[in-house]
Amino acid sequence: MTNTALLAQLEEQAIQAAKTQNWETAVTVNQQLIEENEEDIQAYIRLGVAQVQLGKVKEAKRSFTQALELDKSNQLAKKHLQKLENNQTITLSTLPADEQFIEEPGKTKTVELHRLAGREQLEHLSVGQVCELKTKNRFISVEVNKVYIGSLPEDLSSRLTKLMKGGNVYVCYIRSISPTNCTCTVFIKEVSRSAEQEFVNSFPVSKSSLTAINEMYSDDNYTFEIENIPLQIVETDNDEERGATDAFPIDDEDHREEPEENDRDNNDNDSDN
């Protein structure tokens, strides 16, 4: 089993354990997730919640503190830790049932799939199912239990393909499904980020943030622009990559220069003579 598949499977088990209030299992699985990825903030938060339910308050405080060390602005970890500091109880009502859909700017994205499979395949899907992202020549396909469901848009496919080749790891879930309307959205979340791409957001954020990130990577040796990660798609099936300096063919008919106004007047005068 690949590392990506293992992380996705463990995360699904951790979420299901919380939903069914199987706290011993929740502790074990989230600890396994942390062993695989020490920067999994959500695993620390789920671990802390499970530890609270088992009466392990000191351990829970430590888990929430570790989550905040990784992300000082994480509101969920702050809220849980504050409740414990005030001797309040953390109950299931403070843990979203769809926790896997928590939005994190730059790290998560909800995407509507393209090239959808037939209605028969869509009818067998359910919200929360783990999907597998498979890189193809021109796009990333989304599969559930090795059955093709749809694909990511080409621009996003190019972006994530670049980042995945660079060492990033992602998980994907079915977020919404409508066989009647033939629509399906997935929730993609960055699980880990390679050291070489430490400051590269998986998904675009605000323009001001992008400007700040680009300034950090002003080195000419850096291989791609933060704001323009997607590769350019060519017209053939060979999917050869074009670099930033490669020229694209120009249709002479569409780009023929119009004569200057003075030239038109001179031509008219010549014809009159």
C-alpha positions as a LaTeX table, in Angstrom:
\begin{tabular}{lrrr}
\hline
Residue & $x$ (\AA) & $y$ (\AA) & $z$ (\AA) \\
\hline
Met1 & 0.00 & 0.00 & 0.00 \\
Thr2 & 1.34 & 3.42 & $-0.94$ \\
Asn3 & 1.93 & 6.08 & 1.71 \\
Thr4 & $-0.90$ & 8.19 & 0.29 \\
Ala5 & $-3.37$ & 5.31 & 0.41 \\
Leu6 & $-2.28$ & 4.40 & 3.95 \\
Leu7 & $-2.75$ & 7.96 & 5.21 \\
Ala8 & $-6.15$ & 8.21 & 3.57 \\
Gln9 & $-7.25$ & 4.90 & 5.09 \\
Leu10 & $-6.04$ & 5.82 & 8.57 \\
Glu11 & $-7.72$ & 9.22 & 8.39 \\
Glu12 & $-11.02$ & 7.66 & 7.39 \\
Gln13 & $-10.73$ & 5.19 & 10.29 \\
Ala14 & $-9.96$ & 8.02 & 12.71 \\
Ile15 & $-13.00$ & 10.03 & 11.60 \\
Gln16 & $-15.30$ & 7.02 & 11.76 \\
Ala17 & $-14.02$ & 6.13 & 15.23 \\
Ala18 & $-14.93$ & 9.63 & 16.44 \\
Lys19 & $-18.37$ & 9.47 & 14.84 \\
Thr20 & $-19.08$ & 6.13 & 16.55 \\
Gln21 & $-17.49$ & 7.32 & 19.83 \\
Asn22 & $-14.94$ & 4.50 & 19.74 \\
Trp23 & $-12.38$ & 6.60 & 21.60 \\
Glu24 & $-9.76$ & 3.93 & 22.26 \\
Thr25 & $-9.56$ & 3.23 & 18.54 \\
Ala26 & $-9.59$ & 6.95 & 17.80 \\
Val27 & $-6.52$ & 7.45 & 20.02 \\
Thr28 & $-4.66$ & 4.53 & 18.44 \\
Val29 & $-5.38$ & 5.48 & 14.84 \\
Asn30 & $-4.59$ & 9.16 & 15.29 \\
Gln31 & $-1.31$ & 8.25 & 16.96 \\
Gln32 & $-0.52$ & 6.10 & 13.92 \\
Leu33 & $-1.29$ & 9.06 & 11.67 \\
Ile34 & 1.08 & 11.25 & 13.68 \\
Glu35 & 3.80 & 8.62 & 13.43 \\
Glu36 & 3.41 & 8.68 & 9.65 \\
Asn37 & 3.20 & 12.48 & 9.47 \\
Glu38 & 4.30 & 14.51 & 12.49 \\
Glu39 & 2.78 & 17.67 & 10.99 \\
Asp40 & $-0.80$ & 16.38 & 10.70 \\
Ile41 & $-2.59$ & 19.10 & 12.66 \\
Gln42 & $-6.04$ & 17.53 & 12.38 \\
Ala43 & $-4.70$ & 14.24 & 13.79 \\
Tyr44 & $-3.47$ & 16.07 & 16.90 \\
Ile45 & $-6.87$ & 17.74 & 17.31 \\
Arg46 & $-8.78$ & 14.46 & 16.89 \\
Leu47 & $-6.35$ & 12.79 & 19.29 \\
Gly48 & $-6.94$ & 15.49 & 21.89 \\
Val49 & $-10.72$ & 15.17 & 21.61 \\
Ala50 & $-10.51$ & 11.38 & 22.02 \\
Gln51 & $-8.19$ & 11.73 & 25.02 \\
Val52 & $-10.65$ & 14.11 & 26.69 \\
Gln53 & $-13.47$ & 11.58 & 26.29 \\
Leu54 & $-11.26$ & 9.00 & 28.01 \\
Gly55 & $-10.51$ & 11.38 & 30.89 \\
Lys56 & $-6.89$ & 11.96 & 29.85 \\
Val57 & $-6.98$ & 15.74 & 30.18 \\
Lys58 & $-3.23$ & 16.30 & 30.53 \\
Glu59 & $-2.54$ & 14.29 & 27.38 \\
Ala60 & $-5.32$ & 16.17 & 25.57 \\
Lys61 & $-3.82$ & 19.55 & 26.51 \\
Arg62 & $-0.50$ & 18.35 & 25.15 \\
Ser63 & $-2.12$ & 17.28 & 21.87 \\
Phe64 & $-3.91$ & 20.61 & 21.37 \\
Thr65 & $-0.71$ & 22.48 & 22.27 \\
Gln66 & 1.22 & 20.48 & 19.66 \\
Ala67 & $-1.42$ & 21.36 & 17.07 \\
Leu68 & $-1.00$ & 25.05 & 17.91 \\
Glu69 & 2.78 & 24.77 & 17.67 \\
Leu70 & 2.26 & 23.67 & 14.07 \\
Asp71 & $-0.44$ & 26.26 & 13.35 \\
Lys72 & $-0.76$ & 29.11 & 15.84 \\
Ser73 & $-3.92$ & 30.38 & 14.15 \\
Asn74 & $-5.88$ & 27.10 & 14.35 \\
Gln75 & $-9.15$ & 28.17 & 15.95 \\
Leu76 & $-10.39$ & 24.66 & 16.74 \\
Ala77 & $-7.28$ & 23.76 & 18.75 \\
Lys78 & $-7.45$ & 27.13 & 20.53 \\
Lys79 & $-11.10$ & 26.62 & 21.44 \\
His80 & $-10.56$ & 23.10 & 22.77 \\
Leu81 & $-7.49$ & 24.09 & 24.79 \\
Gln82 & $-9.32$ & 27.09 & 26.26 \\
Lys83 & $-12.21$ & 24.86 & 27.32 \\
Leu84 & $-9.80$ & 22.55 & 29.14 \\
Glu85 & $-8.04$ & 25.48 & 30.81 \\
Asn86 & $-11.46$ & 26.64 & 32.06 \\
Asn87 & $-12.29$ & 23.11 & 33.27 \\
Gln88 & $-15.06$ & 22.81 & 30.68 \\
Thr89 & $-15.98$ & 19.58 & 28.94 \\
Ile90 & $-15.37$ & 19.00 & 25.26 \\
Thr91 & $-18.31$ & 17.07 & 23.88 \\
Leu92 & $-19.17$ & 15.70 & 20.46 \\
Ser93 & $-21.17$ & 18.81 & 19.67 \\
Thr94 & $-17.91$ & 20.77 & 19.31 \\
Leu95 & $-16.43$ & 18.23 & 16.89 \\
Pro96 & $-17.92$ & 18.69 & 13.41 \\
Ala97 & $-19.33$ & 15.47 & 12.00 \\
Asp98 & $-17.78$ & 16.38 & 8.63 \\
Glu99 & $-14.43$ & 17.38 & 10.09 \\
Gln100 & $-12.63$ & 16.17 & 6.99 \\
Phe101 & $-14.24$ & 19.11 & 5.15 \\
Ile102 & $-12.70$ & 21.84 & 7.32 \\
Glu103 & $-11.38$ & 24.53 & 4.99 \\
Glu104 & $-7.74$ & 25.60 & 5.36 \\
Pro105 & $-6.63$ & 28.38 & 2.97 \\
Gly106 & $-3.93$ & 27.14 & 0.63 \\
Lys107 & $-4.23$ & 23.56 & 1.86 \\
Thr108 & $-7.76$ & 22.45 & 0.92 \\
Lys109 & $-10.09$ & 22.88 & $-2.00$ \\
Thr110 & $-13.57$ & 21.75 & $-3.02$ \\
Val111 & $-13.61$ & 20.88 & $-6.73$ \\
Glu112 & $-16.37$ & 19.97 & $-9.15$ \\
Leu113 & $-15.28$ & 16.98 & $-11.23$ \\
His114 & $-15.10$ & 17.03 & $-15.02$ \\
Arg115 & $-15.45$ & 14.12 & $-17.48$ \\
Leu116 & $-17.87$ & 12.41 & $-15.11$ \\
Ala117 & $-18.56$ & 8.70 & $-15.27$ \\
Gly118 & $-22.06$ & 7.43 & $-16.01$ \\
Arg119 & $-25.01$ & 7.73 & $-13.66$ \\
Glu120 & $-24.69$ & 4.08 & $-12.67$ \\
Gln121 & $-21.23$ & 4.69 & $-11.18$ \\
Leu122 & $-22.32$ & 7.90 & $-9.47$ \\
Glu123 & $-25.30$ & 6.20 & $-7.80$ \\
His124 & $-22.93$ & 3.94 & $-5.86$ \\
Leu125 & $-21.06$ & 6.83 & $-4.26$ \\
Ser126 & $-21.63$ & 8.30 & $-0.81$ \\
Val127 & $-20.41$ & 11.46 & 0.88 \\
Gly128 & $-17.16$ & 10.94 & 2.75 \\
Gln129 & $-15.83$ & 8.12 & 0.61 \\
Val130 & $-12.07$ & 8.17 & 0.11 \\
Cys131 & $-10.94$ & 8.78 & $-3.46$ \\
Glu132 & $-7.64$ & 8.07 & $-5.12$ \\
Leu133 & $-5.92$ & 10.69 & $-7.27$ \\
Lys134 & $-4.17$ & 9.18 & $-10.29$ \\
Thr135 & $-2.00$ & 11.30 & $-12.56$ \\
Lys136 & $-2.61$ & 10.80 & $-16.27$ \\
Asn137 & $-1.10$ & 12.45 & $-19.34$ \\
Arg138 & $-3.39$ & 15.48 & $-19.46$ \\
Phe139 & $-5.31$ & 15.37 & $-16.17$ \\
Ile140 & $-5.69$ & 13.70 & $-12.77$ \\
Ser141 & $-8.40$ & 11.08 & $-12.61$ \\
Val142 & $-10.44$ & 10.45 & $-9.46$ \\
Glu143 & $-11.24$ & 6.83 & $-8.59$ \\
Val144 & $-13.18$ & 5.11 & $-5.82$ \\
Asn145 & $-12.31$ & 1.47 & $-5.21$ \\
Lys146 & $-10.42$ & 1.50 & $-8.52$ \\
Val147 & $-13.53$ & 2.68 & $-10.40$ \\
Tyr148 & $-13.19$ & 5.87 & $-12.43$ \\
Ile149 & $-15.52$ & 8.65 & $-11.23$ \\
Gly150 & $-14.29$ & 11.79 & $-12.98$ \\
Ser151 & $-11.27$ & 14.04 & $-13.35$ \\
Leu152 & $-9.96$ & 17.30 & $-11.97$ \\
Pro153 & $-9.95$ & 20.39 & $-14.23$ \\
Glu154 & $-6.87$ & 20.55 & $-16.42$ \\
Asp155 & $-5.37$ & 23.63 & $-14.77$ \\
Leu156 & $-5.68$ & 22.14 & $-11.29$ \\
Ser157 & $-4.49$ & 18.75 & $-12.57$ \\
Ser158 & $-1.32$ & 20.36 & $-13.90$ \\
Arg159 & $-0.73$ & 22.22 & $-10.66$ \\
Leu160 & $-1.18$ & 19.19 & $-8.39$ \\
Thr161 & 0.79 & 16.91 & $-10.71$ \\
Lys162 & 3.74 & 19.29 & $-10.37$ \\
Leu163 & 3.42 & 19.40 & $-6.57$ \\
Met164 & 2.89 & 15.64 & $-6.20$ \\
Lys165 & 6.00 & 14.95 & $-8.27$ \\
Gly166 & 7.79 & 17.33 & $-5.93$ \\
Gly167 & 6.84 & 15.22 & $-2.91$ \\
Asn168 & 3.51 & 16.58 & $-1.66$ \\
Val169 & 0.85 & 14.13 & $-0.44$ \\
Tyr170 & $-2.93$ & 14.66 & $-0.72$ \\
Val171 & $-6.14$ & 12.93 & 0.33 \\
Cys172 & $-9.45$ & 13.26 & $-1.46$ \\
Tyr173 & $-13.06$ & 12.65 & $-0.37$ \\
Ile174 & $-16.44$ & 12.73 & $-2.06$ \\
Arg175 & $-18.08$ & 15.90 & $-0.77$ \\
Ser176 & $-21.34$ & 16.00 & $-2.71$ \\
Ile177 & $-22.99$ & 13.83 & $-5.31$ \\
Ser178 & $-26.09$ & 14.16 & $-7.49$ \\
Pro179 & $-26.62$ & 11.32 & $-9.99$ \\
Thr180 & $-29.80$ & 13.05 & $-11.20$ \\
Asn181 & $-27.99$ & 16.25 & $-12.14$ \\
Cys182 & $-24.79$ & 14.37 & $-13.02$ \\
Thr183 & $-22.64$ & 16.44 & $-10.66$ \\
Cys184 & $-20.01$ & 15.44 & $-8.15$ \\
Thr185 & $-17.65$ & 17.48 & $-6.00$ \\
Val186 & $-14.61$ & 16.29 & $-4.09$ \\
Phe187 & $-12.69$ & 17.74 & $-1.17$ \\
Ile188 & $-8.91$ & 17.67 & $-1.59$ \\
Lys189 & $-6.63$ & 18.21 & 1.37 \\
Glu190 & $-2.88$ & 18.55 & 1.59 \\
Val191 & $-1.58$ & 15.93 & 4.04 \\
Ser192 & 2.12 & 16.70 & 3.86 \\
Arg193 & 4.37 & 19.12 & 1.98 \\
Ser194 & 7.90 & 18.42 & 0.78 \\
Ala195 & 10.73 & 20.52 & 2.18 \\
Glu196 & 11.50 & 21.92 & $-1.28$ \\
Gln197 & 7.92 & 23.23 & $-1.54$ \\
Glu198 & 7.56 & 24.33 & 2.06 \\
Phe199 & 6.29 & 27.81 & 1.18 \\
Val200 & 4.27 & 26.82 & $-1.87$ \\
Asn201 & 0.51 & 26.77 & $-1.32$ \\
Ser202 & $-1.20$ & 23.78 & $-2.86$ \\
Phe203 & $-4.14$ & 25.95 & $-3.87$ \\
Pro204 & $-4.11$ & 29.66 & $-4.75$ \\
Val205 & $-5.07$ & 32.10 & $-2.02$ \\
Ser206 & $-5.38$ & 35.89 & $-2.13$ \\
Lys207 & $-3.30$ & 38.02 & $-4.49$ \\
Ser208 & $-1.53$ & 39.69 & $-1.57$ \\
Ser209 & $-0.50$ & 36.31 & $-0.18$ \\
Leu210 & 0.75 & 35.16 & $-3.57$ \\
Thr211 & 2.85 & 38.30 & $-3.91$ \\
Ala212 & 4.46 & 37.70 & $-0.55$ \\
Ile213 & 5.22 & 34.08 & $-1.41$ \\
Asn214 & 6.68 & 34.98 & $-4.80$ \\
Glu215 & 9.00 & 37.48 & $-3.14$ \\
Met216 & 10.33 & 34.68 & $-0.96$ \\
Tyr217 & 11.15 & 32.70 & $-4.10$ \\
Ser218 & 12.87 & 35.39 & $-6.15$ \\
Asp219 & 15.86 & 33.06 & $-6.78$ \\
Asp220 & 16.34 & 32.54 & $-10.53$ \\
Asn221 & 17.12 & 28.87 & $-9.90$ \\
Tyr222 & 13.61 & 28.19 & $-8.66$ \\
Thr223 & 11.81 & 26.01 & $-11.19$ \\
Phe224 & 8.30 & 27.48 & $-11.35$ \\
Glu225 & 6.19 & 30.51 & $-10.52$ \\
Ile226 & 3.93 & 30.23 & $-7.49$ \\
Glu227 & 1.02 & 31.96 & $-9.21$ \\
Asn228 & 1.36 & 30.01 & $-12.43$ \\
Ile229 & 2.20 & 26.46 & $-11.40$ \\
Pro230 & $-0.01$ & 24.70 & $-14.00$ \\
Leu231 & 1.86 & 23.42 & $-17.00$ \\
Gln232 & 0.67 & 24.62 & $-20.39$ \\
Ile233 & $-1.28$ & 21.96 & $-22.25$ \\
Val234 & $-0.37$ & 21.29 & $-25.87$ \\
Glu235 & $-2.76$ & 20.28 & $-28.62$ \\
Thr236 & $-1.42$ & 16.76 & $-29.12$ \\
Asp237 & $-1.85$ & 13.59 & $-27.09$ \\
Asn238 & 1.87 & 13.43 & $-26.41$ \\
Asp239 & 1.49 & 15.97 & $-23.59$ \\
Glu240 & 4.95 & 17.40 & $-24.01$ \\
Glu241 & 5.64 & 20.22 & $-21.57$ \\
Arg242 & 6.31 & 23.68 & $-22.95$ \\
Gly243 & 8.62 & 25.92 & $-21.05$ \\
Ala244 & 7.97 & 29.56 & $-20.30$ \\
Thr245 & 10.23 & 30.63 & $-23.20$ \\
Asp246 & 8.75 & 28.29 & $-25.83$ \\
Ala247 & 6.85 & 30.04 & $-28.57$ \\
Phe248 & 3.28 & 29.10 & $-29.41$ \\
Pro249 & 2.19 & 29.02 & $-33.06$ \\
Ile250 & 0.52 & 32.22 & $-34.27$ \\
Asp251 & $-2.07$ & 32.25 & $-37.00$ \\
Asp252 & $-0.84$ & 34.80 & $-39.58$ \\
Glu253 & $-4.41$ & 35.51 & $-40.68$ \\
Asp254 & $-5.46$ & 36.46 & $-37.16$ \\
His255 & $-2.36$ & 38.50 & $-36.40$ \\
Arg256 & $-1.70$ & 40.29 & $-39.75$ \\
Glu257 & $-0.87$ & 43.92 & $-39.09$ \\
Glu258 & $-3.37$ & 46.47 & $-40.29$ \\
Pro259 & $-1.92$ & 49.27 & $-42.52$ \\
Glu260 & $-1.42$ & 52.62 & $-40.91$ \\
Glu261 & $-4.04$ & 55.30 & $-41.63$ \\
Asn262 & $-1.51$ & 57.40 & $-43.57$ \\
Asp263 & $-0.64$ & 54.43 & $-45.75$ \\
Arg264 & $-4.31$ & 53.97 & $-46.65$ \\
Asp265 & $-4.55$ & 57.65 & $-47.71$ \\
Asn266 & $-1.43$ & 57.40 & $-49.87$ \\
Asn267 & $-2.76$ & 54.30 & $-51.56$ \\
Asp268 & $-6.05$ & 56.04 & $-52.29$ \\
Asn269 & $-4.24$ & 59.01 & $-53.81$ \\
Asp270 & $-2.13$ & 56.75 & $-56.00$ \\
Ser271 & $-5.21$ & 55.02 & $-57.34$ \\
Asp272 & $-6.84$ & 58.38 & $-58.16$ \\
Asn273 & $-3.78$ & 59.45 & $-60.14$ \\
\hline
\end{tabular}
